[in-house]
Amino acid sequence: MSLEVLEKNNKNLVFIVEGISVEMANAIRRIIISEIPAMAVDEVIILKNDSPLYDEIISHRLGLIPLTTDLKTYKLPRECECGGYGCALCQVSLTCEVTNTTNTPIEIYSRDLKSNDPKIIPVDPNIPIVKIDKNDKVIIEAYAILGMAKEHVKWQAVSNIFYRFYPQIDFDDSKCLECPDKCIVSRMCPEDLYDFSNKKTPILLEDYWKKCTLCNSCQKDCPKEAIKVSWKDNIYIFLVESDGVLPFDIIIKKTFDIFLEKIDEFVERLEEVEIES
């Protein structure tokens, strides 16, 4: 198996994986989207709420605020020595106390949540929570724990992830010389993979595979059947979108740690099964 990173920044990761089956590609996707632990608010205590929103709505909003996560320090509650009761190894406290002393309404943002651990804070400080009027007050205590997205989407470590086949287009431009409509392919392609600037024959861009969605419109619309669209076996292009909960290198490493754990568990259970001859 080989892996090549095409693009990486704080929000997006694009990479190519070669030498794996579609089943393994889907297993990687499912683990990343549902089994990577992430921190999120799970319990909220509303001590004072003068806002127009119900306590339940504010609690729901707090639960969906992405929080930076530290997998080295914190454990899943079920794996903690406290048994999930709530200790410094599995729980983070966030408080919010805001009083509107102005004569106009003010907005309470995620930056107003004060964490007892500076490593566990809202990813974006500008997420709106609620608006309060003059002389109103909001006092909140919230407790965040690690969890997995298969239990609740608020613990999802990535915003989105998908993979697609590596496209392969075979283009015989010699057939275009006799075509009555030489630019129809360049007009019909929704991703603009063909260049017709020379006004003679369309030219397939070298990096077409980065944008090609295998829609087959060029193959279907070409009157001379000069184009054949297919894909390469066992090569997949992954795109991961993150909200910043975890760095991409930690996400990928944790993914394969979980994958190997599942393989080991499967082997152990298989050995325990008595197979009838």
C-alpha positions in Angstrom: 0.0 0.0 0.0 1.2 3.5 -0.8 -0.2 6.9 0.2 0.4 10.3 -1.4 -0.8 13.6 0.1 -2.0 16.0 -2.5 -3.3 18.8 -0.3 -3.2 19.5 3.4 -4.2 22.5 5.4 -6.1 23.1 8.7 -9.5 22.2 7.2 -8.9 19.9 4.2 -6.8 16.8 3.5 -6.7 15.2 0.1 -4.6 12.0 -0.4 -4.3 9.1 -2.8 -4.2 5.5 -1.5 -3.0 2.8 -3.8 -3.0 -1.0 -3.4 -6.1 -1.5 -1.2 -9.5 -3.0 -1.9 -12.7 -1.0 -1.9 -13.7 -2.9 1.2 -10.7 -1.5 3.1 -11.2 2.0 1.7 -14.8 1.9 3.0 -13.5 0.6 6.4 -11.1 3.5 6.7 -13.9 5.9 5.9 -16.3 4.4 8.4 -13.7 4.4 11.2 -12.8 8.0 10.6 -16.3 9.2 10.5 -17.7 7.2 13.4 -15.0 5.8 15.7 -12.4 8.4 16.3 -12.9 9.8 19.8 -13.5 13.5 20.1 -14.4 15.9 23.0 -17.9 17.4 23.2 -20.2 18.8 25.9 -22.3 16.0 27.3 -23.8 17.5 30.5 -25.1 21.1 31.0 -26.3 22.7 34.2 -28.2 26.0 33.7 -28.0 28.1 36.8 -29.5 31.3 35.3 -31.1 31.8 31.9 -32.8 35.1 31.1 -32.5 34.6 27.4 -35.5 33.9 25.1 -34.3 30.3 24.5 -35.3 27.3 26.5 -32.6 25.6 28.6 -32.8 22.5 26.3 -32.1 24.6 23.2 -29.0 26.2 24.8 -27.8 22.8 25.9 -28.2 21.4 22.4 -26.2 24.3 21.0 -23.4 23.8 23.5 -23.2 20.1 22.7 -22.6 20.8 19.0 -19.8 23.3 19.5 -16.5 21.6 18.3 -13.9 21.4 21.0 -10.2 20.8 20.5 -9.3 17.3 21.7 -6.3 15.8 23.5 -6.3 12.0 23.1 -3.1 11.6 25.1 -4.4 13.1 28.3 -8.1 12.1 28.3 -9.8 8.7 28.3 -13.2 7.5 27.3 -15.4 7.5 30.4 -15.9 3.7 30.2 -12.1 3.2 30.1 -11.4 5.6 33.0 -10.5 4.4 36.5 -13.3 6.5 37.9 -15.8 4.4 35.9 -17.2 7.4 34.0 -18.2 9.2 37.2 -16.1 12.2 36.1 -12.5 13.0 37.0 -9.6 15.0 35.7 -8.7 12.2 33.3 -12.0 11.9 31.5 -13.9 15.2 32.0 -13.4 18.9 31.3 -15.4 21.7 32.9 -16.5 24.8 31.0 -18.3 27.7 32.6 -20.1 30.7 31.1 -21.3 33.7 33.1 -22.4 36.8 31.2 -24.4 39.8 32.3 -25.6 42.4 29.9 -24.8 45.8 31.5 -25.4 47.7 28.2 -28.6 49.2 26.9 -28.7 47.0 23.8 -28.9 43.3 23.3 -25.6 41.4 23.2 -24.6 38.0 21.8 -22.9 35.3 23.8 -20.3 33.4 21.8 -18.3 30.2 22.2 -15.3 32.4 23.3 -17.3 33.1 26.5 -16.9 29.5 27.5 -14.1 29.3 30.0 -12.4 25.9 30.2 -10.4 24.5 33.2 -8.0 23.0 30.6 -6.5 25.5 28.1 -6.0 22.5 25.6 -9.8 21.9 25.5 -11.5 25.0 24.1 -13.9 25.8 21.3 -12.3 25.4 17.9 -13.9 28.6 16.7 -14.3 31.5 19.2 -17.1 33.1 17.1 -19.8 30.5 17.3 -23.0 32.2 18.5 -24.8 30.6 21.4 -27.6 32.9 22.5 -28.6 36.6 22.6 -29.6 38.4 25.8 -31.3 41.7 26.4 -30.2 44.5 28.7 -29.9 43.6 32.4 -30.3 39.9 31.5 -27.9 37.2 32.7 -26.8 33.7 31.8 -24.8 31.4 34.1 -23.9 27.9 32.7 -21.8 25.0 33.8 -21.0 22.4 31.1 -19.0 19.2 31.2 -17.2 17.7 28.2 -16.1 14.1 27.7 -14.7 12.0 25.0 -17.1 10.0 22.8 -17.6 8.5 19.4 -19.9 9.6 16.5 -21.5 6.2 16.4 -23.1 7.2 19.8 -23.9 10.8 18.8 -22.9 13.1 15.9 -21.6 15.7 18.3 -18.5 13.5 18.8 -17.7 13.3 15.1 -14.0 14.0 14.7 -14.4 15.2 11.0 -17.0 17.3 9.2 -17.1 15.0 6.2 -15.1 12.3 4.5 -15.5 10.6 1.1 -13.5 8.7 -1.4 -13.8 8.2 -5.1 -12.2 6.1 -7.8 -9.1 7.3 -9.6 -10.4 8.3 -13.0 -8.7 7.2 -16.3 -9.6 8.9 -19.6 -8.3 7.5 -22.9 -8.7 10.3 -25.5 -7.9 9.8 -29.2 -7.8 13.4 -30.5 -7.0 12.2 -34.0 -10.7 11.3 -34.4 -11.6 14.9 -33.7 -10.2 16.1 -37.0 -13.3 14.7 -38.8 -15.8 15.7 -36.2 -18.4 18.2 -37.4 -18.7 19.7 -33.9 -15.2 19.7 -32.5 -15.9 21.6 -29.3 -19.0 19.7 -28.1 -16.9 17.7 -25.5 -15.3 20.8 -24.0 -18.8 22.4 -23.8 -20.5 19.4 -22.2 -17.9 18.5 -19.6 -19.2 20.0 -16.3 -15.7 20.0 -14.8 -14.0 21.8 -17.8 -11.4 19.0 -18.2 -10.9 19.8 -21.9 -9.3 22.8 -23.4 -10.4 24.0 -26.8 -8.4 27.2 -27.0 -6.5 26.2 -30.1 -9.8 25.9 -32.0 -8.6 22.7 -33.8 -9.0 19.8 -31.4 -9.8 19.6 -27.7 -6.9 18.9 -25.3 -7.4 16.8 -22.2 -5.8 18.5 -19.2 -2.9 16.7 -17.6 -4.4 16.9 -14.1 -7.9 15.9 -15.2 -8.1 13.2 -12.5 -8.1 15.8 -9.7 -11.6 17.0 -10.8 -13.1 14.2 -12.9 -16.3 12.8 -11.3 -16.7 9.9 -13.8 -20.0 11.4 -15.0 -19.3 10.0 -18.5 -20.8 13.0 -20.2 -17.8 13.4 -22.5 -17.9 9.8 -23.5 -21.6 9.8 -24.1 -21.6 13.1 -26.0 -18.6 12.6 -28.3 -20.0 11.9 -31.8 -16.8 10.1 -32.9 -16.4 7.9 -29.8 -12.9 9.3 -29.3 -13.2 9.1 -25.5 -13.3 6.2 -23.1 -13.8 6.8 -19.4 -12.9 4.3 -16.8 -11.0 4.1 -13.5 -7.9 2.4 -12.1 -8.4 -0.6 -9.9 -7.4 -0.4 -6.2 -6.6 3.3 -6.3 -8.8 5.8 -4.4 -8.8 9.6 -3.8 -9.8 10.5 -0.3 -11.0 14.0 0.8 -11.4 14.7 4.5 -13.0 17.9 5.8 -12.2 18.9 9.4 -13.5 21.5 11.8 -10.2 21.4 13.7 -11.1 19.1 16.5 -8.0 16.9 15.9 -4.9 17.3 13.6 -5.0 15.2 10.5 -1.9 13.2 11.4 -3.5 12.1 14.7 -6.7 11.2 12.9 -4.9 9.0 10.4 -2.7 7.3 13.0 -5.7 6.7 15.3 -7.7 5.2 12.4 -5.1 2.5 11.7 -4.7 1.8 15.4 -8.4 1.1 15.6 -8.4 -0.9 12.4 -5.6 -3.2 13.7 -7.4 -3.5 17.1 -10.5 -4.7 15.2 -8.4 -7.3 13.2 -6.9 -8.6 16.5 -10.4 -8.8 18.1 -11.8 -10.6 15.1 -8.9 -13.2 15.2 -9.4 -13.8 18.9 -13.1 -14.3 18.6 -12.6 -16.5 15.5 -10.2 -18.7 17.5 -12.9 -19.1 20.3 -15.5 -20.3 17.9 -15.8 -24.1 17.5 -16.1 -24.8 13.9 -18.0 -28.0 13.1 -16.3 -30.2 10.5 
